[in-house]
Amino acid sequence: MAQTKFDRQVEETAEALMFGIGRFLGGRDMDGIKRTDATFWHPGTRVLPKVEGRVSRSSYRAGWQRLVFRMSFLSAAGGGGFWGWENQERARDLIEHRDATLQTPQTGGIGAASAAASGSLVYGLLTRERRELMREWVVPLHQALAHPARRQTECAYAPDYRPDHGRSAHYNTSPRAVC
């Protein structure tokens, strides 16, 4: 008996749904493309060969970390929906009395914005050394190794020789700068 077009569509949809549930519970990327060497228990450290484009930060996380994030979001959404279903009268009151309902998020929003601003300031101060390391050493080294066949005239911003052993911030931009 030949399979009809509708049967084939139902089968493909069910298969895609099962693969999606498996990827969701396995903590893998939802599109099924493996981009890093991350496993369920170990975070990723490198991008796999033949992966094109930008790799998101979540691809570097271990599968259990992605699963915890997904399940937390899903439980929060489910809990909110369950509360709305069980307390329909209370939800209706909140919708009808908008002014009283919006006063609480306004004051809470000020506190949340203050916490976010102070957290950003602390994060900026704590990661300053890492950013300086990246800017001064890692990025120039990567650029030098990524393009080893550059002509000498293309090199710019090579450190100028200084008697203070290179501690000066001055750079030589001449075309004969040494790479």
C-alpha positions as CSV (number, residue, x, y, z in Angstrom):
1,M,0.0,0.0,0.0
2,A,1.5,3.3,-1.1
3,Q,2.0,6.1,1.4
4,T,-0.1,9.2,0.7
5,K,1.2,12.7,0.8
6,F,-0.7,13.4,4.0
7,D,0.7,10.3,5.7
8,R,4.2,11.3,4.7
9,Q,3.7,14.8,6.2
10,V,2.4,13.4,9.4
11,E,5.3,11.0,9.7
12,E,7.9,13.8,9.0
13,T,6.2,16.1,11.5
14,A,6.2,13.4,14.2
15,E,9.8,12.6,13.4
16,A,10.9,16.3,13.6
17,L,9.0,16.7,16.9
18,M,10.7,13.6,18.4
19,F,14.1,14.9,17.3
20,G,13.3,18.3,18.8
21,I,12.3,16.8,22.1
22,G,15.5,14.7,22.1
23,R,17.7,17.7,21.4
24,F,15.9,19.8,24.0
25,L,16.3,17.1,26.7
26,G,19.8,16.3,25.6
27,G,21.0,19.9,25.9
28,R,22.1,20.1,22.2
29,D,21.6,22.9,19.7
30,M,18.0,22.9,18.6
31,D,18.9,23.0,14.9
32,G,20.9,19.8,15.2
33,I,24.2,21.3,14.0
34,K,27.2,20.5,16.3
35,R,29.4,23.6,16.4
36,T,31.7,23.0,19.4
37,D,33.3,20.1,21.2
38,A,30.9,20.5,24.1
39,T,29.4,17.3,25.6
40,F,26.6,16.9,28.1
41,W,29.0,17.0,31.0
42,H,31.9,19.2,29.7
43,P,31.7,22.7,28.3
44,G,33.2,23.3,24.8
45,T,36.6,24.9,24.3
46,R,36.9,25.1,20.5
47,V,34.9,25.4,17.4
48,L,34.7,22.3,15.3
49,P,36.3,22.3,11.8
50,K,34.0,23.2,8.8
51,V,31.7,25.3,11.0
52,E,30.9,28.5,9.2
53,G,29.5,31.7,10.7
54,R,29.4,33.0,14.2
55,V,29.0,30.5,17.1
56,S,26.8,31.6,20.0
57,R,27.9,31.5,23.6
58,S,25.4,28.9,24.5
59,S,27.0,26.4,22.1
60,Y,30.1,26.4,24.4
61,R,28.0,25.5,27.5
62,A,27.8,21.9,28.7
63,G,24.5,20.2,27.8
64,W,23.3,20.0,31.4
65,Q,23.7,23.8,31.7
66,R,21.6,24.3,28.6
67,L,19.1,21.8,29.9
68,V,18.8,23.6,33.2
69,F,18.2,26.9,31.5
70,R,15.6,25.5,29.2
71,M,13.7,23.6,31.9
72,S,13.8,26.7,34.2
73,F,12.3,28.8,31.4
74,L,9.7,26.2,30.6
75,S,8.8,25.7,34.3
76,A,8.4,29.5,34.8
77,A,6.2,29.7,31.8
78,G,4.2,26.7,32.8
79,G,3.9,28.0,36.4
80,G,2.6,31.3,35.2
81,G,0.1,29.7,32.9
82,F,-1.1,27.4,35.7
83,W,-1.4,30.3,38.1
84,G,-3.5,32.3,35.5
85,W,-5.7,29.3,35.0
86,E,-6.3,28.5,38.7
87,N,-6.7,32.2,39.7
88,Q,-8.9,33.5,36.9
89,E,-10.8,35.9,39.2
90,R,-7.5,37.4,40.6
91,A,-6.1,37.7,37.1
92,R,-9.3,39.5,36.0
93,D,-9.0,41.9,38.9
94,L,-5.4,42.7,38.0
95,I,-6.4,43.4,34.4
96,E,-9.3,45.6,35.5
97,H,-7.4,47.6,38.0
98,R,-4.4,48.6,35.9
99,D,-3.2,51.6,37.9
100,A,-2.7,49.6,41.1
101,T,-1.2,46.7,39.1
102,L,1.4,48.9,37.3
103,Q,2.5,50.7,40.5
104,T,4.4,47.7,41.8
105,P,6.4,47.0,38.6
106,Q,7.3,50.7,38.4
107,T,9.0,50.7,41.8
108,G,10.4,47.2,41.2
109,G,11.7,48.3,37.9
110,I,13.7,51.1,39.5
111,G,15.3,48.6,41.9
112,A,16.0,46.2,39.0
113,A,17.6,48.9,36.9
114,S,19.8,50.0,39.9
115,A,20.9,46.4,40.4
116,A,21.7,45.9,36.7
117,A,23.7,49.2,36.6
118,S,25.7,48.3,39.7
119,G,26.2,44.7,38.4
120,S,27.4,46.1,35.1
121,L,29.9,48.4,36.8
122,V,31.3,45.6,39.0
123,Y,31.5,43.3,35.9
124,G,33.4,45.9,34.0
125,L,35.8,46.4,36.8
126,L,36.4,42.7,37.4
127,T,37.0,41.9,33.7
128,R,39.2,44.9,32.9
129,E,42.4,42.9,33.0
130,R,41.0,40.2,30.7
131,R,39.9,42.9,28.2
132,E,43.3,44.5,28.3
133,L,45.0,41.1,27.8
134,M,42.8,40.4,24.8
135,R,43.4,43.9,23.3
136,E,47.2,44.0,23.8
137,W,48.2,40.4,23.3
138,V,45.6,37.9,22.1
139,V,44.0,39.8,19.2
140,P,47.4,41.0,17.7
141,L,48.8,37.5,18.0
142,H,45.8,36.1,16.3
143,Q,46.0,38.6,13.5
144,A,49.7,37.8,13.1
145,L,49.2,34.1,13.0
146,A,46.1,34.3,10.8
147,H,47.8,36.2,8.1
148,P,51.5,35.1,8.1
149,A,52.1,35.9,4.4
150,R,51.3,39.6,4.7
151,R,53.7,41.9,3.0
152,Q,55.9,44.1,5.1
153,T,54.3,47.3,3.8
154,E,50.9,46.2,5.0
155,C,52.0,46.0,8.6
156,A,51.0,48.9,10.7
157,Y,51.3,49.8,14.4
158,A,54.4,47.8,15.0
159,P,56.0,48.9,18.3
160,D,58.6,51.6,17.8
161,Y,62.0,50.9,19.3
162,R,62.2,52.9,22.6
163,P,65.0,52.9,25.1
164,D,62.4,52.2,27.8
165,H,62.1,48.6,26.4
166,G,58.8,49.0,24.6
167,R,56.8,50.3,27.6
168,S,55.9,53.4,25.6
169,A,52.5,53.6,24.0
170,H,53.9,55.1,20.8
171,Y,53.6,53.2,17.6
172,N,55.5,53.3,14.4
173,T,53.2,53.6,11.4
174,S,55.9,53.9,8.8
175,P,55.6,51.4,5.8
176,R,59.0,49.9,6.7
177,A,57.8,48.9,10.2
178,V,58.9,45.5,11.3
179,C,56.1,43.0,11.8
